Amino acid sequence: MKSKEEKINVEIKENKKEGIPAEDSIKETPEGNNQEPVKTEAENETEKMKKENAELNERLIRKVAEFENYKRRTENETVSLLRYSGEFIIKKLLPVIDDFERSIKFINEPNHDQASIVSGLTLVYEKLMKTLNEQGIQKIDALNKPFDVDYHEAIMQQPASEVEPLTVINEIETGYVYKDKVIRHAKVIVSSPDVTQDL
């Protein structure tokens, strides 16, 4: 009876004839049969990580695409908002423009009453100012106030003994404030210091 070692040697010789490498011929199961290579735990972990990596990449690509769409939509909304930012105030001013047009038609009619025209225009002006005030636009109250560079622009000085020096004695052009910002300084004439008092 052949020993186990002899059987292996015989099998190796036979496998050599068939072209099977010797190391493959000696891999046996406990039953003596050849078996498929078993994946190690590290190989299983690698495959699992590759799968997770592919899923994460796919999710990342989706998120990037969603962000690009959001960014594009936000930019379009911002451009639209800036482009039509004056729409609200314009809608508020349209009724005032209508009143001015009616007043002009009335002026051009024959036999018009001058007092009625003045009264009508005054009402239109008051309506306009009320609309502007509601939007936060206020006149700068400059006359007889001390000169203030934050609100006034002095275009000249005049002697005025009845008021303190550097007092606004005349307003050439009205200034306006929008909320807390000066959008146009009041152009004013300011009283000059009385030089005769220093002599």
Contacts in CASP RR format, 6 or more apart in sequence:
PFRMAT RR
TARGET T0000
AUTHOR 0000-0000-0000
METHOD contacts of the structure
MODEL  1
MKSKEEKINVEIKENKKEGIPAEDSIKETPEGNNQEPVKTEAENETEKMK
KENAELNERLIRKVAEFENYKRRTENETVSLLRYSGEFIIKKLLPVIDDF
ERSIKFINEPNHDQASIVSGLTLVYEKLMKTLNEQGIQKIDALNKPFDVD
YHEAIMQQPASEVEPLTVINEIETGYVYKDKVIRHAKVIVSSPDVTQDL
2 10 0 8 1.000
8 26 0 8 1.000
11 25 0 8 1.000
12 22 0 8 1.000
12 25 0 8 1.000
12 26 0 8 1.000
15 21 0 8 1.000
15 22 0 8 1.000
15 24 0 8 1.000
15 25 0 8 1.000
16 22 0 8 1.000
24 34 0 8 1.000
27 34 0 8 1.000
27 35 0 8 1.000
28 34 0 8 1.000
29 35 0 8 1.000
89 135 0 8 1.000
92 131 0 8 1.000
92 134 0 8 1.000
92 135 0 8 1.000
93 128 0 8 1.000
93 131 0 8 1.000
95 127 0 8 1.000
96 124 0 8 1.000
96 127 0 8 1.000
96 128 0 8 1.000
96 131 0 8 1.000
99 123 0 8 1.000
99 124 0 8 1.000
99 127 0 8 1.000
100 124 0 8 1.000
103 117 0 8 1.000
103 120 0 8 1.000
103 121 0 8 1.000
103 124 0 8 1.000
106 112 0 8 1.000
106 116 0 8 1.000
106 117 0 8 1.000
107 117 0 8 1.000
129 139 0 8 1.000
136 178 0 8 1.000
136 179 0 8 1.000
137 176 0 8 1.000
137 177 0 8 1.000
137 178 0 8 1.000
137 183 0 8 1.000
138 176 0 8 1.000
138 177 0 8 1.000
139 174 0 8 1.000
139 175 0 8 1.000
139 176 0 8 1.000
139 177 0 8 1.000
140 151 0 8 1.000
140 152 0 8 1.000
140 174 0 8 1.000
140 175 0 8 1.000
140 176 0 8 1.000
140 177 0 8 1.000
140 182 0 8 1.000
140 185 0 8 1.000
140 186 0 8 1.000
142 151 0 8 1.000
142 152 0 8 1.000
142 168 0 8 1.000
142 171 0 8 1.000
142 174 0 8 1.000
142 175 0 8 1.000
142 186 0 8 1.000
142 188 0 8 1.000
143 168 0 8 1.000
143 169 0 8 1.000
143 170 0 8 1.000
143 171 0 8 1.000
144 163 0 8 1.000
144 167 0 8 1.000
144 168 0 8 1.000
144 169 0 8 1.000
145 167 0 8 1.000
145 168 0 8 1.000
146 164 0 8 1.000
146 166 0 8 1.000
146 167 0 8 1.000
146 168 0 8 1.000
147 154 0 8 1.000
147 166 0 8 1.000
147 167 0 8 1.000
147 168 0 8 1.000
147 188 0 8 1.000
147 190 0 8 1.000
150 182 0 8 1.000
151 175 0 8 1.000
151 177 0 8 1.000
151 182 0 8 1.000
151 185 0 8 1.000
151 186 0 8 1.000
152 168 0 8 1.000
152 185 0 8 1.000
152 186 0 8 1.000
152 187 0 8 1.000
152 188 0 8 1.000
152 190 0 8 1.000
153 185 0 8 1.000
153 186 0 8 1.000
153 187 0 8 1.000
153 188 0 8 1.000
154 188 0 8 1.000
154 189 0 8 1.000
154 190 0 8 1.000
155 172 0 8 1.000
155 187 0 8 1.000
155 188 0 8 1.000
155 189 0 8 1.000
156 189 0 8 1.000
156 190 0 8 1.000
157 189 0 8 1.000
157 190 0 8 1.000
157 191 0 8 1.000
157 192 0 8 1.000
158 169 0 8 1.000
158 170 0 8 1.000
158 189 0 8 1.000
158 190 0 8 1.000
158 191 0 8 1.000
158 192 0 8 1.000
159 191 0 8 1.000
159 192 0 8 1.000
159 194 0 8 1.000
160 167 0 8 1.000
160 169 0 8 1.000
160 191 0 8 1.000
160 192 0 8 1.000
161 194 0 8 1.000
163 169 0 8 1.000
163 191 0 8 1.000
164 191 0 8 1.000
165 191 0 8 1.000
165 192 0 8 1.000
165 193 0 8 1.000
165 194 0 8 1.000
166 190 0 8 1.000
166 191 0 8 1.000
166 193 0 8 1.000
167 190 0 8 1.000
167 191 0 8 1.000
168 186 0 8 1.000
168 188 0 8 1.000
168 189 0 8 1.000
168 190 0 8 1.000
169 188 0 8 1.000
169 189 0 8 1.000
169 190 0 8 1.000
169 191 0 8 1.000
170 188 0 8 1.000
170 189 0 8 1.000
171 186 0 8 1.000
171 187 0 8 1.000
171 188 0 8 1.000
171 189 0 8 1.000
172 187 0 8 1.000
172 188 0 8 1.000
172 189 0 8 1.000
173 184 0 8 1.000
173 186 0 8 1.000
173 187 0 8 1.000
174 184 0 8 1.000
174 186 0 8 1.000
175 182 0 8 1.000
175 184 0 8 1.000
175 185 0 8 1.000
175 186 0 8 1.000
175 187 0 8 1.000
176 182 0 8 1.000
176 183 0 8 1.000
176 184 0 8 1.000
177 183 0 8 1.000
END
